[in-house]
Amino acid sequence: MKKSILLGRWALLWSCVLMLSSTAADKPNIVFIITDDQAADAVAASKLWGAETSGLRTPNLDRLYQNGTVFRQAYNMGAWHGAVCVASRSMLMTGRFVWNTRNQEKSKFAETLAQEKTWSQRMKRAGYRTYLSGKWHVEADAKKIFDHTVNIRPGMAPTVPESYNRPVEGKKDNWNPADPKTRGLWTGGKHWSEVLADDAEVFVQQAAAEKKPFFMYLAFNAPHDPRQAPQSWLDQYSVEKIPMPENFLPINPHRAIMGMENADGSNVLRDEKLAPFPRTEFAIRTHRKEYYALVSHTDEQIGRIVKALEKAGVGDNTIIVFTSDHGLAIGRHGLMGKQSMFEHSLRVPFVISGPKIPQGKVIDERIYLQDAVATSLDIAGADRDGIDFKSLRPLMEGTAKKHYDAIYGAYELNSQRAVIDGNDKLILYPKGKVALLYDLAKDPLEKNPIADSAASDSLKKRLFAKLLDLQKENSDPLDLTVIYPHWIP
C-alpha cells in the first residue's frame, strides 16, 4: 500500500516536471536593458520637455518607443547615500522598496540569497536561463545568482582627474573624452558599451539554439561620467547648439541642507565636482554635448542587441524592457548629479516592447522603474511572494487605471523626502525645515515653488499626511513629525 502511494506521488511529481518544462519552452525570453544616469528626457522620442531634447538622436530607442508601451512617468524611489545607482539596482535585485532593501543590504542580502528570492533566482526557478553582463554595483556576488556572467563591471569606470572641474571658459581644457588612453570607459582598450553589446550578441546566438527561455540583465555604465564617446559621436553635437536647461541655476540656494555642501562651502558629492562652481552656461553646454554624444553611442549598442535578437530568430518571442537607474541634472537647478528629489533626477525612460505588449501605447500613470521586476516575474509565471513593487500588466492591458496611490521619494537618512499625489508635489529638506510645494501640471520644470498662503499650507498638510503613510509602508527610519510638528494630522 505504502509502495503504491509512493509510486503515485513520484508519478504526480514527474508529470508536474514535464508540465513545467513544456510550459517554460513556450514562455517569452525577457531582455532587461538598463543604462546609468539617463534622464527621462534623454530619449529623442520622449519629447517630455520640449526644447531640452532638441537635437538629441536616439533612433534605436525611438523604435522601441514606437513599437512598445511607453511609461512617461517612471520614477526611482530614492537612495540611502550618494551612489543612487546602488539603491536603484539593489531594489531591482530584491524587488523590495528602498528602506526594506537597505535593511537587507546590511547583511549583504544573506537571507534573500539563501531563500533564492533575488530577481534572477526567481526567473531561474521559473525555467529561465539567466545571464548578466555589465554594471552590477550590488552588495552580492552576481556569479552566484546568475547562470552566466561576463565582464561584470564596477559601479563606475575608473576615475579620471582631468574630467573634473571643467571646462573653464577662456582656459585650455585638457580633457579628451575620445582618447582611449584616458582609461575610464575606455579601460581595457575597447569602449565598455561596445564590449557589452559584443557579449550580448554572443549569448543570444548561443541561447537561441536552446529550447529553454532566457533572461538577460544587460547593464550599461554609460552615460555615467566620465562621459567618453568616440570622436565620430562627439562630432555630431555642437556646444553652441546644445540647448540650455530652462531651469538652469548657477547655484542651488538649498544645496547645504540637501546634503551637498560641507561647512566650508565645498562640495560633498563627487558628481557636483565635475563642473566649475558656480555653474556657467559654457560648462553646462559642454557637459551636455558629451552627455548627448554618449547617449547616442549607447543607443547604437542597444540597436546591435535588438538586431542580434532578430538575426537569431528570437525577436518575435522576446520582451525587451528598457530603462535607466535614475535621472541626472547636468545644470538643472544648479546641480550636476542625481541626488535630489527633482523630476529630472527621479524620473527615467521606460518602455516595454515585445509579444502581447501593446504597440504605440503611452501611459501617464506614475510607476517605479523597479516595477520591471514584478512585471517580468508576472509574465514568466514566476514566484512574486514578498515583492513590494507591482506588475504593469494591468495598466498595459487596460484592466486598471490606478497603479500607486502616490509616489514616494527619499535621499539619505535625513536629507530629503518627497511625495507626489496627482499634480501636487511636496519636497522636504528636514535639515533646514524647508518645504517646497509644486504644481507639476503648471510647473513641470519645478522652477517656481508655490508661495506660502493659507491654501498652500492646507495642501502641505494633506501631502504631509500622505507622506507619513508612505513612510510607514516603506519602513522609513526618519521621524518627520518631530521636524514638522505643525503639520501632524
LOBADO-53107 format. One record per residue (C-alpha): residue number from 1; x, y, z. Coordinates in nm, 3 decimals. Example, Ala and Ser with C-alpha at 12.3 -4.5 7.8 and 13.67 -1.06 7.14 Angstrom:
REM residues 2
tiza / px / py / pz
1 / 1.230 / -0.450 / 0.780
2 / 1.367 / -0.106 / 0.714
//
This chain:
REM residues 489
tiza / px / py / pz
1 / 0.000 / 0.000 / 0.000
2 / 0.275 / 0.238 / 0.102
3 / 0.473 / 0.145 / -0.210
4 / 0.180 / 0.222 / -0.441
5 / 0.123 / 0.558 / -0.270
6 / 0.493 / 0.642 / -0.308
7 / 0.489 / 0.546 / -0.677
8 / 0.178 / 0.754 / -0.726
9 / 0.346 / 1.058 / -0.571
10 / 0.653 / 1.015 / -0.792
11 / 0.429 / 0.991 / -1.098
12 / 0.249 / 1.309 / -0.997
13 / 0.580 / 1.487 / -0.935
14 / 0.721 / 1.376 / -1.271
15 / 0.408 / 1.490 / -1.454
16 / 0.446 / 1.831 / -1.287
17 / 0.810 / 1.847 / -1.400
18 / 0.710 / 1.765 / -1.757
19 / 0.433 / 2.023 / -1.746
20 / 0.672 / 2.287 / -1.614
21 / 0.936 / 2.215 / -1.881
22 / 0.687 / 2.227 / -2.166
23 / 0.534 / 2.547 / -2.029
24 / 0.879 / 2.705 / -1.990
25 / 0.957 / 2.640 / -2.356
26 / 0.653 / 2.848 / -2.452
27 / 0.747 / 3.143 / -2.234
28 / 0.889 / 3.460 / -2.393
29 / 1.253 / 3.550 / -2.349
30 / 1.298 / 3.863 / -2.139
31 / 1.581 / 4.109 / -2.201
32 / 1.625 / 4.385 / -1.944
33 / 1.843 / 4.675 / -2.061
34 / 1.939 / 4.942 / -1.810
35 / 2.160 / 5.246 / -1.861
36 / 2.324 / 5.463 / -1.597
37 / 2.235 / 5.831 / -1.540
38 / 1.994 / 5.856 / -1.835
39 / 1.723 / 6.111 / -1.759
40 / 1.366 / 6.064 / -1.879
41 / 1.405 / 6.327 / -2.149
42 / 1.730 / 6.176 / -2.282
43 / 1.547 / 5.976 / -2.548
44 / 1.454 / 6.175 / -2.856
45 / 1.114 / 6.009 / -2.887
46 / 1.016 / 6.106 / -2.533
47 / 0.965 / 6.476 / -2.613
48 / 0.895 / 6.530 / -2.247
49 / 1.016 / 6.882 / -2.205
50 / 1.022 / 7.041 / -2.547
51 / 1.343 / 7.219 / -2.637
52 / 1.559 / 7.026 / -2.390
53 / 1.556 / 6.719 / -2.616
54 / 1.621 / 6.928 / -2.927
55 / 1.892 / 6.776 / -3.145
56 / 1.936 / 6.454 / -2.947
57 / 1.945 / 6.145 / -3.171
58 / 1.844 / 5.801 / -3.042
59 / 1.696 / 5.615 / -3.343
60 / 1.708 / 5.267 / -3.188
61 / 1.540 / 5.368 / -2.865
62 / 1.290 / 5.567 / -3.071
63 / 1.192 / 5.245 / -3.249
64 / 1.143 / 5.066 / -2.917
65 / 0.922 / 5.355 / -2.806
66 / 0.718 / 5.335 / -3.124
67 / 0.682 / 4.956 / -3.113
68 / 0.606 / 4.915 / -2.745
69 / 0.429 / 5.062 / -2.445
70 / 0.591 / 5.374 / -2.302
71 / 0.555 / 5.482 / -1.941
72 / 0.624 / 5.854 / -1.943
73 / 0.629 / 5.893 / -1.566
74 / 0.862 / 5.626 / -1.433
75 / 1.044 / 5.703 / -1.107
76 / 1.329 / 5.577 / -0.896
77 / 1.225 / 5.567 / -0.532
78 / 1.548 / 5.710 / -0.395
79 / 1.867 / 5.610 / -0.218
80 / 2.031 / 5.588 / 0.122
81 / 2.359 / 5.753 / 0.008
82 / 2.516 / 5.946 / -0.279
83 / 2.563 / 5.643 / -0.505
84 / 2.197 / 5.643 / -0.605
85 / 2.257 / 5.363 / -0.855
86 / 2.340 / 5.123 / -0.570
87 / 1.997 / 5.158 / -0.415
88 / 1.821 / 5.155 / -0.751
89 / 1.991 / 4.836 / -0.868
90 / 1.967 / 4.670 / -0.527
91 / 1.590 / 4.727 / -0.537
92 / 1.589 / 4.554 / -0.875
93 / 1.761 / 4.254 / -0.722
94 / 1.530 / 4.226 / -0.420
95 / 1.204 / 4.365 / -0.559
96 / 1.162 / 4.545 / -0.225
97 / 1.109 / 4.915 / -0.154
98 / 1.409 / 5.136 / -0.076
99 / 1.437 / 5.107 / 0.305
100 / 1.341 / 4.739 / 0.305
101 / 1.625 / 4.684 / 0.059
102 / 1.868 / 4.888 / 0.267
103 / 1.788 / 4.674 / 0.570
104 / 1.874 / 4.366 / 0.367
105 / 2.199 / 4.518 / 0.242
106 / 2.332 / 4.534 / 0.599
107 / 2.375 / 4.156 / 0.589
108 / 2.483 / 4.158 / 0.223
109 / 2.140 / 4.017 / 0.134
110 / 2.225 / 3.689 / 0.307
111 / 1.862 / 3.589 / 0.374
112 / 1.742 / 3.688 / 0.026
113 / 2.019 / 3.489 / -0.139
114 / 1.970 / 3.187 / 0.083
115 / 1.597 / 3.179 / 0.008
116 / 1.667 / 3.232 / -0.364
117 / 1.445 / 3.540 / -0.367
118 / 1.653 / 3.762 / -0.596
119 / 1.509 / 3.859 / -0.933
120 / 1.737 / 3.629 / -1.133
121 / 1.692 / 3.336 / -0.894
122 / 1.313 / 3.365 / -0.921
123 / 1.344 / 3.370 / -1.301
124 / 1.566 / 3.063 / -1.291
125 / 1.310 / 2.872 / -1.084
126 / 1.051 / 2.966 / -1.344
127 / 1.254 / 2.782 / -1.608
128 / 1.476 / 3.061 / -1.742
129 / 1.845 / 3.055 / -1.825
130 / 1.982 / 3.372 / -1.665
131 / 2.260 / 3.598 / -1.791
132 / 2.436 / 3.915 / -1.674
133 / 2.681 / 4.145 / -1.845
134 / 2.789 / 4.497 / -1.747
135 / 2.748 / 4.709 / -1.437
136 / 2.642 / 4.531 / -1.117
137 / 2.714 / 4.760 / -0.814
138 / 2.518 / 4.548 / -0.566
139 / 2.650 / 4.400 / -0.238
140 / 2.607 / 4.043 / -0.360
141 / 2.806 / 3.800 / -0.572
142 / 2.644 / 3.812 / -0.915
143 / 2.813 / 3.487 / -1.017
144 / 2.613 / 3.303 / -0.751
145 / 2.272 / 3.426 / -0.866
146 / 2.307 / 3.422 / -1.247
147 / 2.374 / 3.114 / -1.458
148 / 2.613 / 3.305 / -1.684
149 / 2.810 / 3.624 / -1.621
150 / 3.068 / 3.801 / -1.833
151 / 3.258 / 4.129 / -1.796
152 / 3.099 / 4.230 / -1.467
153 / 3.177 / 4.599 / -1.426
154 / 3.215 / 4.808 / -1.108
155 / 2.987 / 5.092 / -1.004
156 / 3.165 / 5.339 / -1.227
157 / 3.457 / 5.339 / -1.463
158 / 3.798 / 5.430 / -1.318
159 / 3.802 / 5.797 / -1.224
160 / 3.997 / 6.033 / -1.446
161 / 4.110 / 6.351 / -1.262
162 / 4.113 / 6.555 / -1.584
163 / 3.737 / 6.508 / -1.622
164 / 3.660 / 6.715 / -1.310
165 / 3.610 / 7.089 / -1.250
166 / 3.589 / 7.168 / -1.620
167 / 3.570 / 7.338 / -1.858
168 / 3.660 / 7.693 / -1.761
169 / 3.579 / 7.940 / -2.037
170 / 3.889 / 8.108 / -2.175
171 / 4.121 / 7.839 / -2.039
172 / 4.258 / 7.530 / -2.209
173 / 4.055 / 7.214 / -2.147
174 / 4.290 / 6.917 / -2.108
175 / 4.010 / 6.660 / -2.115
176 / 3.965 / 6.450 / -2.429
177 / 3.668 / 6.211 / -2.393
178 / 3.750 / 6.036 / -2.722
179 / 4.104 / 5.934 / -2.625
180 / 4.125 / 5.564 / -2.519
181 / 4.444 / 5.645 / -2.329
182 / 4.239 / 5.833 / -2.066
183 / 4.101 / 5.499 / -1.939
184 / 3.758 / 5.545 / -1.776
185 / 3.507 / 5.378 / -2.011
186 / 3.799 / 5.302 / -2.242
187 / 3.972 / 5.085 / -1.979
188 / 4.083 / 4.761 / -2.141
189 / 4.122 / 4.915 / -2.486
190 / 3.762 / 4.895 / -2.609
191 / 3.467 / 5.109 / -2.501
192 / 3.270 / 4.930 / -2.230
193 / 2.937 / 4.987 / -2.407
194 / 3.069 / 4.816 / -2.720
195 / 3.202 / 4.525 / -2.514
196 / 2.859 / 4.477 / -2.356
197 / 2.696 / 4.464 / -2.699
198 / 2.962 / 4.213 / -2.813
199 / 2.884 / 3.994 / -2.511
200 / 2.510 / 4.013 / -2.573
201 / 2.546 / 3.912 / -2.937
202 / 2.743 / 3.600 / -2.841
203 / 2.498 / 3.494 / -2.571
204 / 2.189 / 3.549 / -2.786
205 / 2.335 / 3.328 / -3.058
206 / 2.405 / 3.051 / -2.806
207 / 2.075 / 3.082 / -2.619
208 / 1.866 / 3.087 / -2.937
209 / 1.982 / 2.733 / -3.014
210 / 1.823 / 2.604 / -2.693
211 / 1.455 / 2.546 / -2.616
212 / 1.489 / 2.700 / -2.270
213 / 1.378 / 3.066 / -2.245
214 / 1.639 / 3.316 / -2.134
215 / 1.651 / 3.620 / -1.908
216 / 1.922 / 3.875 / -1.985
217 / 2.025 / 4.157 / -1.749
218 / 2.229 / 4.400 / -1.962
219 / 2.365 / 4.693 / -1.764
220 / 2.547 / 4.980 / -1.932
221 / 2.782 / 5.206 / -1.734
222 / 2.702 / 5.482 / -1.984
223 / 2.604 / 5.763 / -2.000
224 / 2.750 / 5.797 / -1.648
225 / 3.066 / 6.007 / -1.625
226 / 3.338 / 6.008 / -1.733
227 / 3.124 / 6.076 / -2.039
228 / 3.351 / 5.931 / -2.306
229 / 3.246 / 5.852 / -2.661
230 / 3.428 / 5.801 / -2.993
231 / 3.509 / 6.123 / -3.176
232 / 3.257 / 6.049 / -3.452
233 / 2.977 / 6.074 / -3.196
234 / 3.116 / 6.387 / -3.031
235 / 3.132 / 6.550 / -3.374
236 / 2.756 / 6.512 / -3.412
237 / 2.690 / 6.773 / -3.144
238 / 2.797 / 7.135 / -3.112
239 / 2.846 / 7.318 / -2.783
240 / 2.691 / 7.630 / -2.938
241 / 2.375 / 7.446 / -3.046
242 / 2.316 / 7.240 / -2.734
243 / 2.008 / 7.389 / -2.562
244 / 2.043 / 7.515 / -2.206
245 / 1.803 / 7.372 / -1.947
246 / 1.516 / 7.611 / -1.885
247 / 1.555 / 7.554 / -1.510
248 / 1.930 / 7.623 / -1.510
249 / 2.072 / 7.789 / -1.199
250 / 2.433 / 7.888 / -1.121
251 / 2.379 / 7.792 / -0.756
252 / 2.107 / 7.598 / -0.580
253 / 2.008 / 7.802 / -0.272
254 / 1.938 / 7.489 / -0.064
255 / 2.244 / 7.283 / -0.154
256 / 2.381 / 7.281 / 0.203
257 / 2.067 / 7.137 / 0.363
258 / 2.022 / 6.899 / 0.068
259 / 2.335 / 6.716 / 0.185
260 / 2.564 / 6.852 / -0.087
261 / 2.788 / 7.100 / 0.093
262 / 3.047 / 7.091 / 0.370
263 / 3.061 / 7.357 / 0.642
264 / 3.323 / 7.548 / 0.440
265 / 3.101 / 7.553 / 0.129
266 / 3.294 / 7.286 / -0.061
267 / 3.116 / 7.006 / -0.245
268 / 3.042 / 6.684 / -0.060
269 / 2.922 / 6.487 / -0.360
270 / 3.157 / 6.365 / -0.629
271 / 2.906 / 6.440 / -0.906
272 / 2.894 / 6.806 / -0.811
273 / 3.269 / 6.839 / -0.859
274 / 3.252 / 6.765 / -1.231
275 / 3.180 / 7.125 / -1.337
276 / 3.310 / 7.459 / -1.202
277 / 3.111 / 7.616 / -0.924
278 / 2.907 / 7.834 / -0.960
279 / 2.780 / 7.676 / -1.284
280 / 2.831 / 7.855 / -1.613
281 / 2.643 / 7.817 / -1.940
282 / 2.963 / 7.727 / -2.122
283 / 3.042 / 7.444 / -1.878
284 / 2.687 / 7.308 / -1.883
285 / 2.664 / 7.315 / -2.263
286 / 2.997 / 7.130 / -2.285
287 / 2.893 / 6.861 / -2.039
288 / 2.558 / 6.819 / -2.211
289 / 2.728 / 6.785 / -2.551
290 / 2.939 / 6.499 / -2.413
291 / 2.631 / 6.351 / -2.247
292 / 2.432 / 6.360 / -2.574
293 / 2.722 / 6.200 / -2.762
294 / 2.745 / 5.915 / -2.512
295 / 2.367 / 5.863 / -2.509
296 / 2.372 / 5.833 / -2.890
297 / 2.670 / 5.596 / -2.880
298 / 2.486 / 5.381 / -2.623
299 / 2.177 / 5.388 / -2.844
300 / 2.379 / 5.232 / -3.126
301 / 2.485 / 4.944 / -2.899
302 / 2.123 / 4.887 / -2.796
303 / 2.039 / 4.870 / -3.166
304 / 2.302 / 4.597 / -3.207
305 / 2.140 / 4.394 / -2.928
306 / 1.794 / 4.422 / -3.083
307 / 1.936 / 4.326 / -3.423
308 / 2.109 / 4.023 / -3.270
309 / 1.777 / 3.901 / -3.131
310 / 1.613 / 3.940 / -3.470
311 / 1.903 / 3.775 / -3.655
312 / 1.892 / 3.476 / -3.418
313 / 1.522 / 3.431 / -3.493
314 / 1.403 / 3.501 / -3.138
315 / 1.297 / 3.863 / -3.179
316 / 0.928 / 3.776 / -3.212
317 / 0.935 / 3.585 / -2.885
318 / 1.141 / 3.829 / -2.679
319 / 1.019 / 4.103 / -2.449
320 / 1.257 / 4.396 / -2.412
321 / 1.239 / 4.628 / -2.113
322 / 1.448 / 4.943 / -2.134
323 / 1.502 / 5.192 / -1.853
324 / 1.774 / 5.366 / -1.650
325 / 1.859 / 5.357 / -1.281
326 / 1.782 / 5.725 / -1.219
327 / 1.791 / 6.061 / -1.395
328 / 2.050 / 6.339 / -1.393
329 / 2.065 / 6.717 / -1.356
330 / 2.362 / 6.846 / -1.560
331 / 2.291 / 7.212 / -1.478
332 / 1.925 / 7.197 / -1.386
333 / 1.857 / 7.364 / -1.052
334 / 2.230 / 7.435 / -1.027
335 / 2.306 / 7.065 / -0.983
336 / 2.518 / 6.816 / -1.176
337 / 2.422 / 6.481 / -1.025
338 / 2.114 / 6.279 / -0.933
339 / 2.099 / 6.325 / -0.558
340 / 1.779 / 6.527 / -0.547
341 / 1.401 / 6.493 / -0.541
342 / 1.353 / 6.699 / -0.858
343 / 1.183 / 6.535 / -1.156
344 / 1.499 / 6.540 / -1.369
345 / 1.675 / 6.316 / -1.117
346 / 1.390 / 6.091 / -1.008
347 / 1.243 / 6.018 / -1.350
348 / 1.378 / 5.776 / -1.609
349 / 1.288 / 5.649 / -1.957
350 / 1.081 / 5.331 / -1.951
351 / 0.944 / 5.118 / -2.235
352 / 0.833 / 4.757 / -2.276
353 / 0.825 / 4.603 / -2.623
354 / 0.753 / 4.252 / -2.748
355 / 0.488 / 3.984 / -2.795
356 / 0.144 / 4.068 / -2.650
357 / 0.269 / 4.415 / -2.549
358 / 0.051 / 4.697 / -2.692
359 / 0.233 / 4.890 / -2.964
360 / 0.243 / 5.267 / -2.968
361 / 0.069 / 5.293 / -2.632
362 / 0.167 / 5.575 / -2.395
363 / 0.075 / 5.555 / -2.027
364 / 0.097 / 5.856 / -1.796
365 / 0.015 / 5.676 / -1.472
366 / 0.314 / 5.706 / -1.238
367 / 0.519 / 5.391 / -1.181
368 / 0.853 / 5.290 / -1.032
369 / 1.124 / 5.159 / -1.263
370 / 1.158 / 4.857 / -1.034
371 / 0.807 / 4.755 / -1.140
372 / 1.004 / 4.586 / -1.419
373 / 1.085 / 4.312 / -1.167
374 / 0.724 / 4.236 / -1.077
375 / 0.618 / 4.264 / -1.442
376 / 0.877 / 4.019 / -1.572
377 / 0.801 / 3.772 / -1.293
378 / 0.431 / 3.805 / -1.377
379 / 0.493 / 3.739 / -1.747
380 / 0.724 / 3.446 / -1.665
381 / 0.474 / 3.291 / -1.425
382 / 0.737 / 3.316 / -1.151
383 / 0.702 / 3.346 / -0.775
384 / 0.623 / 3.704 / -0.663
385 / 0.586 / 3.636 / -0.293
386 / 0.741 / 3.920 / -0.090
387 / 0.780 / 4.155 / -0.390
388 / 0.686 / 4.514 / -0.297
389 / 0.669 / 4.655 / -0.650
390 / 0.372 / 4.597 / -0.881
391 / 0.325 / 4.432 / -1.218
392 / 0.248 / 4.670 / -1.504
393 / 0.033 / 4.420 / -1.691
394 / -0.300 / 4.559 / -1.561
395 / -0.203 / 4.906 / -1.688
396 / -0.087 / 4.774 / -2.026
397 / -0.396 / 4.554 / -2.067
398 / -0.630 / 4.834 / -1.963
399 / -0.779 / 4.647 / -1.668
400 / -0.651 / 4.907 / -1.419
401 / -0.618 / 5.284 / -1.430
402 / -0.462 / 5.348 / -1.089
403 / -0.125 / 5.194 / -1.000
404 / 0.013 / 5.354 / -0.683
405 / -0.181 / 5.585 / -0.453
406 / 0.112 / 5.829 / -0.451
407 / 0.484 / 5.838 / -0.532
408 / 0.741 / 5.837 / -0.253
409 / 1.097 / 5.971 / -0.275
410 / 1.389 / 5.974 / -0.030
411 / 1.757 / 6.063 / -0.021
412 / 1.985 / 5.972 / 0.271
413 / 1.860 / 5.909 / 0.624
414 / 1.768 / 6.270 / 0.694
415 / 1.850 / 6.492 / 0.392
416 / 1.550 / 6.483 / 0.157
417 / 1.198 / 6.344 / 0.128
418 / 0.926 / 6.389 / -0.134
419 / 0.571 / 6.286 / -0.211
420 / 0.374 / 6.324 / -0.535
421 / -0.004 / 6.295 / -0.533
422 / -0.171 / 6.380 / -0.862
423 / -0.012 / 6.704 / -0.983
424 / 0.085 / 6.813 / -0.631
425 / 0.440 / 6.758 / -0.513
426 / 0.600 / 6.829 / -0.177
427 / 0.979 / 6.825 / -0.129
428 / 1.118 / 6.840 / 0.225
429 / 1.470 / 6.928 / 0.338
430 / 1.450 / 6.825 / 0.706
431 / 1.794 / 6.960 / 0.800
432 / 1.670 / 7.312 / 0.731
433 / 1.299 / 7.253 / 0.799
434 / 1.236 / 7.366 / 0.439
435 / 0.931 / 7.263 / 0.237
436 / 0.891 / 7.322 / -0.138
437 / 0.547 / 7.283 / -0.294
438 / 0.495 / 7.244 / -0.671
439 / 0.209 / 7.207 / -0.914
440 / 0.361 / 6.975 / -1.175
441 / 0.084 / 7.045 / -1.426
442 / 0.155 / 7.418 / -1.429
443 / 0.525 / 7.399 / -1.345
444 / 0.670 / 7.066 / -1.473
445 / 1.026 / 7.201 / -1.456
446 / 0.983 / 7.296 / -1.089
447 / 1.103 / 7.650 / -1.145
448 / 0.867 / 7.830 / -0.908
449 / 0.765 / 7.684 / -0.571
450 / 0.413 / 7.779 / -0.467
451 / 0.420 / 8.075 / -0.229
452 / 0.308 / 8.040 / 0.132
453 / -0.061 / 8.102 / 0.193
454 / -0.349 / 7.951 / 0.385
455 / -0.439 / 7.740 / 0.080
456 / -0.082 / 7.617 / 0.023
457 / -0.041 / 7.536 / 0.393
458 / -0.355 / 7.325 / 0.380
459 / -0.219 / 7.141 / 0.076
460 / 0.114 / 7.084 / 0.251
461 / -0.065 / 6.929 / 0.547
462 / -0.256 / 6.693 / 0.319
463 / 0.060 / 6.587 / 0.135
464 / 0.249 / 6.554 / 0.463
465 / -0.016 / 6.312 / 0.592
466 / 0.019 / 6.114 / 0.271
467 / 0.397 / 6.109 / 0.312
468 / 0.368 / 5.979 / 0.669
469 / 0.158 / 5.689 / 0.542
470 / 0.416 / 5.612 / 0.274
471 / 0.694 / 5.625 / 0.532
472 / 0.523 / 5.350 / 0.731
473 / 0.474 / 5.144 / 0.417
474 / 0.843 / 5.186 / 0.330
475 / 0.986 / 5.134 / 0.682
476 / 1.138 / 5.483 / 0.661
477 / 1.353 / 5.545 / 0.974
478 / 1.315 / 5.926 / 0.973
479 / 1.058 / 6.077 / 1.211
480 / 0.931 / 6.382 / 1.026
481 / 0.672 / 6.466 / 1.292
482 / 0.949 / 6.595 / 1.520
483 / 1.072 / 6.831 / 1.247
484 / 0.733 / 6.944 / 1.114
485 / 0.502 / 6.911 / 1.421
486 / 0.262 / 7.180 / 1.294
487 / 0.157 / 6.951 / 1.006
488 / 0.073 / 6.644 / 1.212
489 / -0.277 / 6.527 / 1.112
//
